[in-house]
Amino acid sequence: MPANKTQPTEASVEQFLASIEPESRRADCTALVALMAKAAKSPARMWGSGIVGFGVHRYKYESGREGETCAVGFGSRKDAISIYGLHGAGEASGLLAKLGKHKTGKGCLYVARMSDIDAKVLEKMVAAATKARANG
């Protein structure tokens, strides 16, 4: 079976953050690292070249495929910050209505700016999702 494309790396989270443009997005991502590290009770680590992850989620599909990914994480994309690991995680999904301006995709939450959302709600979502997903 093929390995996951997104693996933990030894790359520097600080260097990744420093490369984010524009400066306002860099500031949002820096704030998100602090929020997620606190809520996940786990330090930030690069997963692949573009995802800052927290904790580990091990999974096994009915097909027998298994692997691991970050329990929660985010990446800075062209139009938004993509936040991973929050969907279907018990209490976290019930908080979406209180979060503020966001969009959802198949496996992630999209936020244009941190000022568009309630950071305390996001922190609760991250904590709940980490608790539900972290197992390593």
N, C-alpha and C positions, 0 to 999 in steps of 0.2 A: 504494500500500500504506500502511496506517496506521502511524504511528510508534510506537515503544515508549512505553508509559505511563511507565516508569521511566527518567528521563534524569538525567545529572549536573546538579547545581545548585551555586550559590554559597552556599547556606545553610550556617550554622555548625554543625559537628559538636558543638562545645562547648555551643551553645545547645540542640541536640537532646538531648544527654546530660543537661543540667540539667533538662529537662522530664520526664524519666523518673521515674515513681513506681512502687513505693515506693523509699526510699533504698537498700535492699539490691539491688534490680534495677539502679538507677543505678550503684552500685559495681561490679556484675558487668559491666555494659556498658562502663564506663570501663576496667576491666581487659581486657576483650575488645578494645577499640580498641588498647591497647598491644600485646597479644599478636599480633593480626592484622597491625598495621602492621609489627612486627618480622619476622614470618614471611613476609609478602607482599613485604617490602622496598618498601613503597609507603605514602604517607600516606593517612589517612582522608579521605573525601569523601562528602558527602551525595548519594544517588541518590534522586530524588523527595523526598517529605517524611518518609519513615520508614525508609530503608535507609542504613546506613553501609557504604560500599563501599571496596574496595582494588583498584587495578589496573583494567585494561580487558580484556574478552573480546569479540572480534568474532566473529560467527557468520554463517553463510549456510546456510539450509535448502535441501533439494532443490527446494522450490517456488519458489525464487528470493528469498524474503524474507530480508533481512539486517538486521543491526543490531548494537548493542553494549550490553553491560551490564557491571557490575563483575565482575572475575574472581572475587572472593570478597567476602562481606559478611554483614551481619546486621541484623536488626530486632528491636526489643523489642515483643512482642505480649502480649496479655492473660495467657495462661497459660504462656508460655515465651519464650525467646530463639530466634528462627529464624536459623539460619546457612545461608547460600547458597553454592553453587559447589563443594561438597565431593564430591558424588555423581559416580561414574563417572570420577574423576580419578586413575587409576592407583593409586599407592601409598596415597593417602588412603583409598580405600574398604577396603583391607586392614587399616587401623588401627582401624576401627569397633569391633571386638570388644574392643579394649584401652581404649577411650575412657571407659567408665563409663556411668552412667545417662543414657540419651537415647532419643529416638524419631526415626524417620525418616519423611519424607513423600515425595511424588513428586519434589520438587526441593530439599528442604532437610532439615536436621537440627534437631531441637528439643531444647533444654536448659533445664530449669527453673532451675537455679542453677549457677554455675561450680564451686561446692564439690562438685557431683555428679559431676564429670568430672576426668580427668587433663589438666591444662593443657598439659603437655609433649607428650602425644599429640595434642591439638588443634593445637598449634603445628606439629607435623610434618605433620598433615593439611592445614593451611592452606598451608604451604610447598609441599607436593607438588601441591596443587590449583592454586595460583597458577602454578607452573612449567608445569603441563599446560595451563592456560587463558589465561594472560596473553599477549597479543600486541599490546599497544598502549600 
